[in-house]
Amino acid sequence: MTTTAAVNPRELLQKMFAAAIEAAQPAHGVPLYLPEPPKGRLVVIGAGKASAAMAQVVEKYWPESLSGIVVTRYGYAVPCQRIEIVEAAHPVPDAAGLEAARRIKRLVSDLTADDTVLCLISGGGSALLPLPLDGLTLEDKQAVNRELLKSGASIGEMNCVRRHLSAIKGGRLAAACHPARLVTLLISDVPGDNPCDIASGPTVGDPTTCEDALSIVRRYGIALPTHVREVLESGRGESVKPDDPRLAGSETHLIATPQMALEAAARVAQAAGVTAHILGDSIEGEARDVGKVMAGFVRQVATHQQPFTPPCILLSGGETTVTVRGTGRGGRNVEFLLSLGVALDGLPGVHALAGDTDGVDGVEEIAGAYLAPDSLSRAWAKNIRPKDSLANNDGHGFFSALDDSIVTGPTLTNVNDFRAIFIEQSRRGVPST
């Protein structure tokens, strides 16, 4: 017999979220995949929200000489002695990221076959390495990025477009490293863990084409300046393909993934006496639509004990998207949570937490939020209309007003979205077992 009488739902869900973040820390995976010392130099490069923390671990476990540069998001730097840490803007790139990308590419452009490049890549690397193709500018990259972020395109689709407008992504950084040995360590923040989608794949071959990128632009009605569109239409933006001889012998290792994080969270639930079911680590789609679907699933569990018997926790990961229609404070995880809450309409015994494992949901320094059975009633008491907040893409505004935002600060990792729904008991009054 399992009982939840002694379980505090909010505390349990927050412990699970913390466990998911801890499981994805670079300290666990980086030491396992460090290369053998080369005859020549070891050069460390990288980009992403976890790249500085990854670099710090490399320094700890690498006693020989090394040098390098990695670029991370503002506020995500950690102290390093031999590897230079540069901070830049995310999700919209800035001049600091542009200069860092230039320096990284120059650093690896004069190496020999005796040298080794260790590349540390995590989510956020696309914005942090904004090196445009010849004829394009940083302002072009910024404008395209803004259009992509509000288009509703999936992360894979956005990164396909980015790869074909970049002088460093889509395998181009790997080509620049040739003939040195290249070892890439990846922390995945994308559904499916496809290496070419993590930070837009700067060190792996890209099977997609300029025509694929154009199809995405047309599908979502993304406005591109004429000279930017010309890069795709002419084929000038074609990326480095997987069979390129300059990529032969390069190694790629996934050291942390969304699935690892969800499994760690499930173990916390199990220790508390509550069964956790992982529904998937790569769920995509409009955040509000995923919220509605999850609400229907929750009702089936709560009302009919199918396909699971409560008490239980439903876990999922992946990356939803938001098509911006309103003027609110945004956040895909809080939009999912608000949509879930509206659809459940105060269903008793259901609690949920959703957050981004990097600590930033959208552009707010807020990881996500907590939804309780009384969240909607508390909002109405404050004259806040939940459906209006959802229509205005104002999930952060909604949950902040209820004091239910989840703030972690920089987590120094990123394995995408975390969603946990705790269903306490059956609505039919059947004892939970």
C-alpha positions, 0 to 999 in steps of 0.5 A: 500500500502506497500513501501520499499522506506524508508527502508534500507535493511541492517539496517532492516536485522541487526535489525531483527538479533539483535531482534532474539538474544535478544529474546533468552536471558536467562533473559526472560525464566530462572525466569519462571521455577526456582524450589521451594526451596528444603529441602536440597541443591540447586546445579546448574550445566550446560554447553553451550554457554549460561550457564554462562548467565543462571547462572547469572540470577539464582543468581539474582532471587534465594535469598536462598543459592546455589552452583554449577559449569557451563562450557561455551565457552572461552569468554562467561563467565559472573560474578557470585558470588555463581556459579563457571564459568569455560571456555573451548574450543568449538567446539573441546574439551580441558582439561579444559572442561574435568576437568569441566565435571569430577567436575560436575559429582562428585558434584552431585554424593552424593546428597539425595532426599531432594536436587535439581539439577538445570541443565542449558543446551544450545548449545555447551554443547557437546564439553564443557562436553567431559568426555569419557567412560572408556578406551577412552581419551580426544584425542579420543574425539577430533579426533572423534569430528573433523571427525564429524564436517567435515563429513556432518552429521546432528547435530542429527547424530553427537550427537547420536555418541557423546552420545555413547562415553560419560560418562556424556551425553545420560542421564548419568548426570541425573543418577548421580544426582539420588535420588535428584530432577532434573530440566533442563532448555534448550535453544535449538539450534537443529532442532526440539528442541529434548532435547536429541540432545541439548548438546547431552542430558546429563540429558534426556533419550536417545532412540537411541542405539550403533547400531544407532551410528555405522550406522551413522559412516558407512553412512558418512565413519567416521574414528574411531580408533579400540578401539573407534569402539569397544565401539560401536560394543560391546554395552559398550557405551549404554546410559541411556534410557527414562524409566530408574527409575533414571530419574523418576520425572525429569523435562525438560523445553525449555526456548528459541527456534529458533521459538521464535527468528524468531517470534521476527525478524518477528515483527521487519519487520512488524513494518517497514511495511514489511511482514515477512514469516517464512518458517521453524525453523528446515531446515537442509541439506548441506548449499550450497544445501539449498542456491540453493533451497532458490534461486529458491524460491526467483526467484519465489517470485520476478518474479511471486509473488508466493507464496508471494507478494513482498516486503517481507522477508523470514525467516528460521532457523535450522542448515545446515551442510558443507562437507569440500572439500576445505581449506577456512575459512568455516562457514555454514551460509556464505556458505549458503549465498555465494551459494544463491548469486551465484545462484541468480547471482545479481538478483536486489532487493534481500538482505540477512543476515545469521548468527549464533545466538551464534555469531560464524559461524564455528570456526571464531569469526564472526556471519555471513554476509550480501549479497547485489545485487551487492556482486558478481560484487564487488567480481569480481572487486577484482579478487575474483571468487565467485564460486571458493570461494564456492568450497573452502568452503571460505565463510568467506574469500569472505565476509570479503574481501567485508567488509560484515561480521557481527560481534556481539561478544559473544551473550551469547545465542544460538538458531541456524542459522538465515536466512533472505532474503529481496525481495524488488519488483517484477521483472515484474514491477508490483507494490507491495501492 
